[in-house]
């Protein structure tokens, strides 16, 4: 099972999907992270504001923060190596890193939403 670790910037809650203004990228990634866990991907998230020792105790993350600063977060490690920094991964990237089959694309029925009848 592929280990994916997400080191989030300091946020008000564990997912960042809270408060008066919510970043749409966090909403998307939160849904993708839940999906990944349902696919048995070993994905864990760490919040700098709530779990600072997770950042300090990982030498790769600590070196990244020393070099780039907290403003360069999020940082994503796959099997302990830096896979991405500065943005959250897409579902397709999670699939690729985990070695899963491609995510099936959503297809509309033949003829579009009306099934070719023209009456929706």
C-alpha positions in Angstrom: 0.0 0.0 0.0 1.4 3.4 -1.1 2.0 5.9 1.7 1.1 9.4 0.9 1.6 12.1 3.5 0.3 15.6 3.2 1.8 18.4 5.2 -0.7 21.2 5.3 -0.1 24.8 6.3 -1.5 26.0 9.6 -5.3 25.8 9.3 -8.2 26.3 11.7 -9.1 22.6 11.5 -7.6 19.3 10.2 -9.0 19.7 6.7 -9.2 23.5 6.3 -12.8 23.1 5.2 -14.2 25.4 7.9 -14.5 29.0 8.8 -16.2 31.9 7.0 -14.3 31.5 3.7 -13.3 28.1 2.4 -10.7 27.6 -0.3 -12.3 25.6 -3.2 -9.0 23.7 -3.6 -9.2 22.5 0.0 -12.8 21.3 -0.6 -11.7 19.4 -3.7 -8.7 17.9 -2.1 -10.7 16.9 1.0 -13.1 15.0 -1.2 -10.2 13.5 -3.1 -8.4 12.4 0.1 -11.6 10.8 1.4 -12.0 9.0 -2.0 -8.3 7.9 -1.8 -8.8 6.4 1.7 -11.8 4.5 0.3 -9.4 3.0 -2.3 -7.2 1.8 0.5 -4.5 4.4 -0.2 -2.6 5.1 3.0 -3.1 8.9 3.1 -2.5 10.9 6.2 -2.6 14.7 6.6 -0.7 16.8 9.1 -1.7 20.4 10.0 1.2 22.7 10.9 -0.9 24.6 13.4 -2.1 21.5 15.2 0.7 18.9 14.7 4.0 20.8 14.5 6.0 17.9 15.8 5.0 15.9 12.7 6.9 18.5 10.7 9.9 18.7 13.0 10.3 14.9 13.4 10.4 14.2 9.6 13.9 15.2 8.3 12.6 15.7 4.7 9.8 18.0 5.8 12.1 19.9 8.2 14.7 20.5 5.5 12.0 21.6 3.1 10.6 24.1 5.7 14.1 25.4 6.5 14.8 25.9 2.8 11.4 27.1 1.5 9.4 28.2 4.5 5.8 27.5 5.6 4.4 29.6 2.7 5.6 26.8 0.3 3.2 24.3 1.9 1.3 22.0 1.2 4.1 19.4 0.8 3.2 16.0 -0.4 5.4 13.0 0.2 5.0 9.7 -1.5 6.9 6.8 0.1 8.9 9.4 2.0 10.0 11.4 -1.0 8.8 14.8 -2.1 6.2 14.4 -4.9 4.6 17.8 -4.9 4.8 21.2 -3.1 2.9 24.4 -3.2 -0.5 23.0 -4.3 -2.7 20.0 -3.5 -2.6 17.0 -5.8 -5.4 16.1 -8.2 -7.2 12.8 -7.9 -5.4 11.6 -11.1 -2.0 12.3 -9.4 -3.2 10.3 -6.3 -4.2 7.4 -8.6 -0.8 7.5 -10.4 1.2 7.6 -7.2 -0.8 4.7 -5.8 -0.4 2.7 -8.9 -4.2 2.3 -9.4 -6.1 1.9 -12.6 -7.1 5.2 -14.1 -10.1 7.0 -12.7 -13.0 6.3 -15.0 -14.2 9.5 -16.7 -17.8 10.5 -16.2 -19.7 9.9 -19.5 -23.0 11.4 -20.5 -25.6 9.1 -22.0 -25.7 8.8 -25.8 -27.4 11.8 -27.3 -26.5 14.0 -24.3 -28.6 14.6 -21.2 -31.8 14.2 -23.1 -30.9 10.8 -24.6 -31.3 12.2 -28.0 -35.1 12.9 -27.5 -34.7 16.7 -27.1 -37.0 16.6 -24.1 -35.2 16.9 -20.8 
